[in-house]
């Protein structure tokens, strides 16, 4: 789904059953970064603002959006996108 013509300021990523989810501001998701701390506003993991290390490089497999730091989430099923 293209969002370039629709105004919005947050993303919500979730599993199909919505048991795991997170909300992040648009500026936190967009841009280019590698293993960089990105702000999460709220999630199923924490009910407060915190950071997690994500990847959004210029690679076909990116972005990697997760509940915790990428390395930790990989083993715990916390990768949401």
Secondary structure, 3 states (H helix, E strand, C coil): CCCCCCCCCEEEEECCCCCCEEEEEHHHHCCCEEEEEEEECEECCCCCCEEEEEEECCCCCCCECECCCHHHHHHHCCECC
